[in-house]
């Protein structure tokens, strides 16, 4: 258990408009379960309580309410609730792609399915009718390449229309999808794709980022030689319309045949895609999710929590190497329009995404806490320059959103926007905690647990905590929990990852505090805790203080106390803003940390670095750096190929060598 100072009264930052809340899909679902399941829920808390106490009742109701398209009807909802190994909807068959391309409300021929925006100004709108035709053509191309149920199709491709088409075509066949962003290094791509032995590789010729174009055809060529199971490579001329590569088939030729749009019925837990853990300390773990679990979980998240439906537009800044891509494209499951952006979120400057939101009338605008912090530090006030009245909710994930970030959104964007800070993971491709259109937003807090997510805070003995910080656990199964890990036939790695600490209970690896009103705060990874003199604290607290200084562009805090034989140190590594001097701000930093955290959490040393090491998904590499500083051999502490900026490790290696 982490020790925390008692909270003062927390400011209520946003309250749902009663009329809008009553018109939400969540309110409609609440009324529906009252009529069809005799479940009375006076508020969200009561609805959530039902969703985790009657687990089969909730998920069965959601499947019926949302019109899941079964080919074979399931015999029951939950045959076994054991974790791991829960058995969902046995006997039922369905297909994710059929739900995404269903011509129901919001999916008519002329309804807009996708708006594509590239940083260099290239834009494209695609209707549902066009999407269905393109998917049918790509499906025919995959069939011609011999792809069938259970085969793997991989993509080294950006957040663009062709990538989405290739995925839906893959899913329609019951084949298994996996993707990496084209800015991944060749080693990182190989470490992921080689594990699953793909049949077809889809790749672009290059990508654009920050105003520059990058040709990745040498990487594609090398990758083909390292993946002996690949029978065909499809090249998408993405940057250069005339791009070619020997031994590949062009996207146009691959999709030349019209083909039939059909959907292979597969069991509920049939693999849909393989996502990957960060891979910072070994080969990335291949996390497999099933068709049915993702259909239900994403309909729940996007329709009920984000309140997206026909006519609404869902945007989240992401790449194809992050689970948020998999989530945002599921806006098609509810007949919405998904906005795909490819490029740098800071090109030509931080206003670019706000301009895009205005231009395309985005309904839910999703980004990262780090990007919001960057806008704050730049002193931006988007509300003064853009019409953002279409945005109902602003989502933030990737790391905890600071209280200053909450205030900045309310002040500089729009006080009427619901702030949806959320936390989940690649592990289940969904959020454990987030927001809902009927639940208020309190300053610095995540509003509520997600429906169907039995989230608790546990102490070391497995006892539930309220208003105290503990391990984030989930005590009931969720349908999008991993079906299995790739190449883990006995399930040993899966059990070790989530179920060793509390048998039968999912331990996620985050510190969380759940308040008496049901909101929560995430304090960072529990394996990178700051343990000073027996007082433990999450790293998110530390970053909130340090990065609140305008002079600090980024930071990394490492506590080597538990691993170092000499007692260790608390070290704070700083990336300073241009023109800032450590000598000028260090006294203020020390004073602020002493006052806002504790005297024990004032670092022994502040050390300047050029950049913070981050994973390919942008997360700070706290644990690998902690191991390096504690004397672990670098090759045992971290896999360089899993980092976006491997050279950023050099100062830490040098620090150890000099000691």
N, C-alpha and C positions, 0 to 999 in steps of 0.2 A: 504494500500500500504506500502511495506517495503522501507525504505530509503537505498540507496546504493551509494557508491563512484563510479564515472564514471570509466568505464573500460579503461585500456590502450590498445594499439593494441594487439590483441590476436594472438598468434603464430599458423600458419597453420602447423599441425602435420603430416597430411597424405592427399594425393590427389589420386583419382582413376586413375589407369592405363587406358588410353583411349581404348586400345584394349580389356582389360578384361571387362571394363564397357559396351562396345558396345555388348559384347557377353553375358551379364547378362540377366536373365529373365525379369528384370525390363525394360531394354532397348527394349527387344522383345515385352513386353506388351505395351510400349509407341508407338512402330511402329504399333502394332495391332489396338490400338484405333484410330490411324490416318487413317488406311485403312477402319476399320469397323464402326467407330463412327464419322469420320470426325473431330477428336479432334487433334489439333496441339499443341504439348508441346515441346518447345525447350530445356527445362531443367526440373529438378525435381520440382522446385518451381512452374512452370506452370502446371505440371501434378497434383501436390498436390492441387493447387488452383481449378482445374477442379473437383477433387475428392470430394471437400467439397462444391462447389457451385452447381454442378449437382449430388446430392447425389444418386438418383435412377440410373442416367446414369452410374456412376462409379461402383456401386455394381452390377448392371445388366451386365455391360461389364465384370467385374471380373468373375462372375458366368459363362458366356459364354466362356470366354477365358480359364478358368481353367477346363472346361468340367464337371461342376456339373451334377451328375447323378440323374435327376429327375425321379420319378415314375409318379406323376401327375404334369403337367406343371403349374407353378404359373400364375395367371391372370394378375399380375403386379408386379413391384419390391417393391414399398413402397406405401401402401394404405393410411397410416397416418404417418406423421413425428413428431407427438406430442411426447414430452418427459415429464414423462414416458408414455409408451403405444404405441410406434411406431409399426406399423403393416407391417412386412417384408414378401414379397413373398407369399401373401395369395393364398391359393389353392394348393401350391406346396408341394409335399411330397418327402422325401429322407431319407437317413440313414448314420450317421457318419461312422459306421463300414464298410459299403460297399465301401466308399471312401478310407479308410485306407487299405483295403485288395484287392483293385481292381488290377487285373493282367494286368496292362497297362505298360507303360515305367517305368522301375525300380521295377515293382512288379511281374516279372516273377518267375517261380517256384524256380529257383536256385539263384535268387538275394538275397543278404543278407538284411534282414529286421531289425534284432536286434543283437547288440553285447553287451553281458552282462559281466560286470567286478565287482568282489567283492574284498574288500580290502585284504582278506586273500589269493588272488591269483586264486580263482575260476573264470574261464572264460567260455563263451559259445557263439556260433554263431547260429543264427536261420534264416533260409531262409523264404522268403515269402510263399513258398509252405508249409513249416512246420507250419508257423503261421496260415495259413488257416485251416490246419487239426486240430491243437490244439484248435483254437477258435470254430470250429464245435463241437469238443468233449465237451468243456466246455459249449457250448450252449445247447447241449443235456442234460448235467448234471443239468443245471439251469431249463430246461423244466421239467425234472423229479422231480425237487423240487417244481414245480408248479409256477415258475416265468414266468410272462407274461408282456405285455405292461403296463408301469406305476408302476410296482412293484419296490422296492428298494433293491439293492444289495450293501453291504458295505464290505470294506476290511481293516483289520489291518495288513498291509503288506508293505514290503520295495520295493525299486525300482528294481524289478526283472521281469523276463519273465512271471512267473505265474500271477503276478498282472496285467500285460498288457493284457494277454490272457483273464483273467476273466473280465476285463473292456470291451474289444471288444465283448466278448460273450454277456455281459449285454446289450451293446448298440445295438447289432444286433437284439435283441428281442424287442427293444423299452422300455426296463426297465431302471431304473435310478441308476446311479453309485455314490458312495461316498467313499472316502478313508482317512485313517489316517496313519501316520508313526508309526511303532511299538514301537518307543521310547516315544510316547505320554503316559502320565500317564492315569490311568484307568478313573479318573474323567473327564479328557479332552475328552477322546474318547466317554464316555457315553453322555456328554453334547452335542456332535455333532450327534452321531448316533441315540440316543433315539428320537430326534425331528422328524426324517423322517420315523420311524417305519419300519425297514428293514425286508425283508423276508428271506434273506440268508446272512450269515456272512462268509467271507473268511478270514482266519488268518494263520499266520506262527507260528511255535513253538518257534521261537526266532530270534535274529538278532545279527550281529557282529558290533562292533564299537570300534575303537582305539585299536585293538588287543585283545579285550575281547568279549566273547559271553554272551548273556543274554537270559534266558529262560522266555518267557512271557506267558506260558500256564496258570499259575494262573490268569493272567489278562484276558485271553480269557475265562476261565471258569467262572470267576466272571461276565464278560460282558454278557455272554449267559443268566445268571440268571437275568440280569437287562434289557434285551431286549426281552420282552414276545412275540413280533411278529415274532421273528426269528424261522423259521421252520427247518432250517438245517444249521449246521456249518461245513465248509470245512477246514480241517487242512493241511497246506502245510509244509512238513518236510524240513525246510529250513536250519537249522543249524545242526540238528541231523537227518540223513536220516532214522533212525528207530523211530523217535518221534511219539507218539500216544497220544490221549486224549479221555477219555470215553465220549461217546455221540456225537462224531464227525465222519465225513466220511473223509477218506484220499483223497488227491488230485488225486492220481492214480486211486482210485475207482470212484471218481467223474467224471473223464474224460475217463472212460473205454470204453464207447460206442462211435462209430465213429460219428454218427449223420450227419445232413445235414447242410451245410453252406448256410444259407438264411438270408435275411435282411428285417425286418419289415419296410414298408414305414410309416413314421410318418410326421406330419406337421412340417413346418420349425421351429416353436418355441416349439416343443415338448421337454420336459426336457431331457437333456443328462446326466448331473451330477449335484451334489450339492457340492459347495465349501463353505468355511466358513470364516467369519471375524475372527479377532484375539480373540475376546471374552474376552478382558482384563477387561471390565467393566460390564459384564453380560453374558447371554448365547450367544454363537457365533451365528451370523445371518447366516442362510442357504441361500446361493446365488445360484440361479438356472439359468443355461445357456441352450440354446436350441441347437438341432442338427445342424440346418442350419447356425445359427449365428457363431458357433464355426468352422464349416467347412470352411465358407468363410473367417472369420477373420484369422484363422490359415494358410490357403493356402496363403493369402495375406502376412502375416508376414514371413512365412518360405520360400515360393517360391520367392516372389518379394524383400523383405527386406533382408533376410539372403542369398538369391540366392542358396538355397538348392534344388537339383533335383536328379534324378537317378545317382547313383555312388558316391554321396556326403555323408558325415558322420557328423551328428549333435550330439553334446554333450553339456549338461548343468548340472552342479552339482546341484542336488536337491533331495528332499525326496518326498514321495507320499502325504505329508501333505502341500505341497506348490504348487501354481498354475503353477510353471515352469515345474513340472512333466506333467501336462496336456498339456502344450505347446510343450514340447520336443517330446512327443510320437506322436504328430501330424506331425512329419517328415515323417510318413508313408503316409500321405495324398498326398504327392508329389513324392512318390516312392523313398525316400531317405532311408538311414540307420540310425537308432537311436542307440546311445551308452548309455547304462544304467549303471551307477556306483552306487554301494551300499557300504557305509562305511564312515569312516572319511576322509575328504579331506586333513588331515594332518598326515595320517598314511601310511607307517611308518614315513614319514616326508612330508614336503610340496612339495617335488619333485615327489611324487607318481602320481599325475594327469598329470604332464608334461611327465613322462615316459609312461603313458597310451596313451596320445595324440600322441606320437611318434610311439608307438607300433601299434596303430590302425588307424593311418593316418587320424586323425580328421580334418574335413574341417572347421567347426565352433565350437569354444571352448567357452563355456559359464560358468560363475562363478559369484561370488559375489564381490562387491567392498571391503568388509572386508577381503576376502581371498587374493585379490591382494595386499592389504595393508600389510597383514601378510608376503607375499613373499618379498615385498619391504623391510620390516623391518629386515628380516632375511638376506638380502643382496644377495638373489638368483639371478643367471644369467642363466636361463634355456637355452638360446641360446648357451652357452658354453658347455653344457653337452648333449643336445638332438637335434635331427633333427626335427624341427618343421615346415619344409617347406610346409607341407600339410595344415597348418592353414591359411586360408584366412582372417578370422575375429575372433576377440576375444570379446565376449559379457560380459557385466557387468551390474548387477541389484541388487536390494535389498536395496540399499542406494546409495547416490550420490558418484560417483568416483572422487577422488581428482585429482587436477592437477599433483601432484606428482605421482599418480597412472598411469595417462596417460603417463607421461614421462618414468616411469619405464617400461611399456609395450614396448614402442618404443625403449628403450635402451637395456633392458635386455632380451626381447623376440624376437622382430623383428620389425624394422622400417617399413617394407612393409606390416605388418598386419593392417587391418582396425580395429579401436577400436570402438566397438558398445556399448556405454553407453546408457542404455534405462530405461524408467520409465513408469510404468502402474499400474496394480493392479489386485488383485483377483476379484475385482468388475466386470471386463469385461474379465478377463483371457487373457489379451493382453496388448500391450504397446500403450501409447498415443504418446510418442516421442521416437526416437531411431536413427537408421542409415539406410543408403541405399547404394548400391554398386556404385552409381553414384554421391554421395555427399561427399565433403571433411570432414575431422575431424579437428576441432579446439581445441587447448589445453583446457581441463577442461570443454568442452561443449558437449551437446548432439546434434548430427548433424542436425536433422530435425524432423518435426512432421510426424507421420505415415500417409500413404495414407488413406483417408476417415476419419481422425481424425481432426475435426475442433477445434483445441486447441487454446485457447486465455488466456491472463492474464487480469484479471479484478480488478479494484479498488473497494472500498466499495460501490460505487454508480452504479456498473455495467458498467463502461466505460472501453474500451479496452486500454491496456497499451503496449507500445513497448519500449524496453530498460529500463524498470522499472519492479520491482518485484511486482507481484500481485497474486491473487487466480487463480489456474489452473482451467479453466472451459472448457467444450466442448459444443459447440453451436448447433451441428447437431447430430442426432441419429447415432449410430453404431450398426450393427446387433448382436454383442455379448454382448451388455449391458444386464443386468439381465432380464430374462423373468418375474421373480417375486422373492420375498423372501419367503422361506418356512414358513407356518403358518402366513401369512400376507394377508388374503383374501381381505381386502379393499385397500391394497397397501400403508397404512399409514406409515409403517416403511421404505419402499423403498423411498417414497417422502421425508420423514424426513432426510434420509441418504444423499441424493444427490440434492434435488430440492427445499428445503425450502429457501435457501439464495437468489437464483436467479430463480424465477419460470419459468419452461420450459427450464432451462439451467442446465446442469450437473456440480455441484461443487464437485471437487474431494477431496479437503482438503489438497492440497500441495501448497507451494509457488513456483512460477515459474517466470523466466524472459525469455522473447522471444526477441531475438536480431533482428536488422534490416535485417540481412542476413537469418533469419529463424531458426537459431540454438536456443538452450535453455539451461538453467541451473535450476536445482531443488535445493531448499534451505531448504527442510525438511517440516514437517507437519505444517500447518498453525495454528493448535490448540496447538502447543507447542512453539510458537514464543517467542523470547527474546525481551521483551518490556522494554527498559531502558531509562527513561527520555524522553519518546515519540519517541525514535528511535528504530524501530523494525528490527529484523534480524532473519533469519532462523538459526536453530541449525546446519545445515550442514556447514555453514561458521565457526562456533566455533570449530567443530570437526576437520575440515581441518587444523586448526592452532595447536590445542592441540595434536592431534594424529600424527602430523608431527614430534613430538619429539620421538626419539628412546626410551627414558626412559618411555614413556607412552604406555601401552599395550591396554588400552581401557578407555573410559570416558563417562560421562553422565552429561549434563548441564541442570539445572532446574532453571527457573525464577518464583518465587512465588509472584511477585509484584502484579499481577492482582487478585489473590485469597486470599492473606493473609491480615488480618485486620490491622497488624502492619506495613504495607508498604512492607514487604517481602524482600527477598534477591536474589542475583544471586549466585548460588552454583555450583561448579564444583567438581564432584566426579571422582576420578582417580583410575585406576588399573595400578600400576607401573610394569615395567619389572623387572625381578630378579636383585637384586643388586642396583636398583635405589633408591634414597632418595629424599623425597619431598623437604626437606630444600635446597638441591643442585639445583633443577630445578625450584622451584617456582619463583624466581626472573626473570628467562628467560621466563617462561610462561607468567607472567604478562606483561613483556616488549613486547613480541610478540603479545599478544592480544591487547594491547594498540595501537601498531603500525599498525597491519594488520586489526583490526576491528574498535574499537574506545575506548576512555577512559571509556565510559559508560559500555562497555562489558567486563571489567576486573572483575572477580568474587569477591564477598565479602569474600568468603572463598573457599579454596581447601580442600577437605576431602578425605581421603584414604578409599577405599573399596576393597573387595576381588574379586568381579565380578559385572558386570552390569546386572540388571534384563532384561531378554529378553523374547519375546513371543516364542511360539513353532516354529515359522518361523524365529526366529533369529533377530527380530527387537527390538531396544531399547525401553524400556517402559517409555517414557518420560512423557506422560500425567498421567498415574496412579501414578507414583512417585510424580509428581507435586501436585496431589490431596492429597496424604498422607502427604506431607510436609506442605500443607496448612490447615491441620486439619480435612480432611475428614476421617471418619471411614474406616479402611482398607477394610472391606467387601463391602463398597460402592465404594471404589476407584478402586478395582481390583479383578478379580477372579483368585485365585492362580492356579487353574487347567489349566489356559490358558498360564501359564509361563513355560518355559523350565527349569528354576532354581528358584523356588518360595522362597527358603531360602535366595536368594539374596536381598529380600525385608527387611530382619530383621534389617540391619543397619539403614535403613531409618525410620523404626518404632521406633527403639531405640532412634534415634536422636530427634524425636518428643516427646517421653516420657521424655527425659532428659531436654527438654526446658521449 
